[in-house]
Amino acid sequence: GRQWYEEPKGAKFLCKNNTFNDFVDVARYLISDRKLTDPSMLSCEGRSAGGLLIGAAINQAPDLFKFAILGVPFVDVVCTMVDASIPLTVVEWEEWGNPNCREYHDYMMGYSPINNVQGGAAYPACLLTGGLHDPRVQYWEPAKFVAELRHAAGEGSGAMCLKIDMAAGHFSASDRYKYLRELSFDYAMLLDQLGLVKK
């Protein structure tokens, strides 16, 4: 909750890694302790800063997940956060810290998904989406991350798919039916990757 997040050892500034560690720990708990699932049936999804969470989680523990959806993911953390001209960047320094200060820069580099892909690791299949007109997370962030994953991921990795909407911004389709088509695309790919689609 909010109190945990705000505490000195919470989930912001130089404690941001707690967010990623907690997410991975929950996945391990569901698999090992509760035995509710296994890595062949576990997927994860996040948008924007939630995409950062998913990118960091699959870097930290690529073996825990079968499929990951990263919607307009904030995955090139330092390059984005040093640019004060991007909407919300300066305001976001209150959450992440300012990477123009070495202490924050070095810490962010330790979790920034694009900078921490494990070479040779077997990664889950991934669907990354972006919008050409997104002013918050530019379309090249998911494109660069997909390229890095494709280059570095090892044997046994899933497909690395990129889908850029040439008419969308940060919040995807504003048209209700287009939004439902986009959502059905994501879920169709999820069901296929989990082996739940009858052929």
C-alpha angles and dihedrals in degrees: 000000000000095000092055090047093051098043117108089256094038127111109291139078109359092359097058091114088071087073093057094041092052092050092051091044090054090051090051090047092053091049105037108022103032097026090213094138143350133230092267089064103033120102133171136201137191138163129214106332085007086059087057088054091052093045092051091045095052090047091050096045112007091164093065098067137058097193137011130193115202111185116197086335123204094221105140092065104168097041090052098041096051090059106085091184092071112097113262096008097115091044090050091058084081088066105033105021127242112290090204083079110076095226093058093038093056093045093050091049087059093063106021102123097221090053097047107049108142109236112229096009120134104245127196119252109275137201113198121186133191142171123234091220098043108135094188105046108021117222092246092068095071089036093054092045093051089050091050092048092048091049098046107029115106139219114315095028119143126239116293107215129185125195120183118189105216093203103040136093129197096306097050120223119005090192108091095220093046089050090053091049090052091048092048090052090054093047093045090055091045092052091046094050092049089052093243096125116096110227 
